[in-house]
């Protein structure tokens, strides 16, 4: 059975001033993940989603050559007996410099699967846990593509630029995209393309008001408003 977890937000302007209205984010959560219960079962599903994303980022392209793949070594370096040296059949043995590698890495697919409903649930649970770190603004359009304009907005909310900051917008504006590129700790995401890793790492989240409706429609399996 699903229940509605409602998060109330007071809307601010980009200068950090409170507006005389509020908004809410309604997230469907199974009753056994109820935040009022003493035992928190939500960490496991969040861990699974984070582990899946981190694992799928691995390229798995590391590769070494075995003695059969290294060029050369077809001729026996010296005769079997009579030289006083250890017998050797090829200069491409793993014991030789320039030889093949024993049990070295080969290309491998590290991808893990997670059901879509589980992944969407992990994002909803994570947003519930991060609600105290979320600031909602009415509009986040920059007048120019200068980074200092974005820095002024972040400073108005007392965000620390040395920590991870996540900005969530309904659609990515070109000025905002270019202005955030020079800030290494600032990530910019579209509301319908959220991911577990960026939300977990974010110490502060700046969200445009219109993003709330997009999140509800994208990750709640249907409209809740």
Buried (B, 14 or more C-beta within 10 A) or exposed (E): EEBEBEBEBEBBEBEEEEBEEEBBBBBBBBEEBBEEEEEEEBEEBBEBBBEBBEEEEEEEEEEEBBBEEBEEBEEEBEEEEEEEEEEBEBBBBEEBEEBBBEEEEEEEEEEEEBEEEEBBBBBBBBBBBBBEBBBBBBEBEBEEBBBEBBBEBBEBBEBEEEEBBBBBBBEBBEBBEBBBEEBEBBBBBBBEEBBBEBBBBBBBBBBBBBBBBBBBBBBBEEEBE
